[in-house]
Amino acid sequence: MYQNKIELSPQDILEKEFKIDTRGYRLKEVDQYLDIIISDYEKFYSIINDLEKEKADLLGEIMSLKQELRNLKMNAEIVRNNSDMPEVTNVDLLRRLSQLEKMVYGKDE
């Protein structure tokens, strides 16, 4: 995902060899290489900061959704407990209908 933004891999840094002049390494070459390394580190830190912010936002959203779920469960429980009427199922309705038919038509089955 972020690999195309980073120029150097740890292996590239490890294997980098600078040419030696009569007075040591070529200063300009070392400076250019260090500039690339610094740029990569800045990108790494930026990526890390963005991901940390995204993680914090997602954790906040998770906490909010968990609280909302708790509240909804609590409200559903309150409604169930305060309901005067017992829960009616299809089987209950069929039984009642059958009893009414017996009473109206006088059938005993």
C-alpha positions in Angstrom: 0.0 0.0 0.0 2.7 2.5 1.0 5.6 0.6 -0.7 5.5 2.8 -3.8 6.1 6.0 -1.7 9.2 4.7 0.0 12.4 4.7 -2.0 14.7 2.7 0.2 14.3 -0.7 1.8 16.4 -1.8 4.8 18.4 -4.0 2.5 19.2 -1.0 0.2 20.5 0.9 3.2 22.5 -2.0 4.4 24.1 -2.7 1.1 24.9 0.9 0.1 28.6 1.5 -0.5 30.0 5.0 -1.0 33.0 5.6 -3.3 36.1 6.8 -1.6 38.0 9.8 -2.8 41.6 10.5 -1.8 40.2 12.4 1.1 37.4 10.0 2.1 33.8 9.6 0.9 32.3 11.9 -1.6 30.5 14.4 0.6 27.9 15.2 -2.1 27.0 11.6 -2.6 26.6 10.9 1.1 24.5 14.0 1.5 22.2 13.0 -1.3 21.8 9.5 0.1 21.1 10.9 3.6 18.5 13.2 2.1 16.7 10.2 0.6 16.8 8.4 4.0 15.4 11.5 5.8 12.6 11.8 3.3 11.7 8.2 3.8 11.7 8.6 7.5 9.4 11.6 7.2 7.0 9.5 5.1 7.1 6.7 7.6 6.3 9.1 10.4 3.5 10.6 8.4 2.0 7.2 7.6 2.3 6.1 11.2 0.6 9.3 12.5 -2.2 8.9 9.9 -2.8 5.3 10.9 -2.8 6.2 14.6 -5.4 8.9 14.0 -7.5 6.5 12.0 -7.1 3.8 14.7 -8.2 6.3 17.4 -11.2 7.4 15.3 -12.3 3.7 14.7 -11.9 2.9 18.4 -14.1 5.9 19.3 -16.7 4.7 16.8 -16.5 1.2 18.2 -17.1 2.5 21.7 -20.0 4.6 20.6 -21.6 1.7 18.8 -21.1 -0.6 21.8 -22.8 2.0 24.0 -25.7 2.4 21.6 -26.1 -1.4 21.5 -26.1 -1.5 25.3 -28.8 1.2 25.4 -30.9 -0.5 22.8 -30.7 -3.9 24.7 -31.6 -2.1 27.9 -34.6 -0.4 26.3 -35.8 -3.7 24.7 -35.5 -5.4 28.1 -37.5 -2.6 29.8 -40.2 -2.8 27.1 -40.4 -6.6 27.6 -40.6 -6.3 31.4 -43.2 -3.5 31.4 -45.4 -5.2 28.8 -48.8 -6.1 30.4 -49.6 -8.5 27.5 -47.7 -11.7 27.2 -45.9 -12.3 24.0 -48.4 -13.7 21.4 -47.2 -16.3 18.9 -49.0 -17.8 15.9 -49.7 -21.0 17.9 -51.5 -18.9 20.5 -53.6 -17.2 17.9 -54.5 -20.6 16.3 -55.5 -22.0 19.7 -57.7 -19.0 20.4 -59.3 -19.2 17.0 -60.0 -22.9 17.5 -61.6 -22.2 20.9 -63.8 -19.4 19.4 -64.9 -21.7 16.6 -65.9 -24.3 19.2 -67.9 -21.7 21.1 -69.6 -20.3 18.0 -70.3 -23.5 16.2 -70.6 -25.7 19.2 -68.3 -28.3 17.8 -66.4 -30.6 20.0 -63.5 -32.2 18.4 
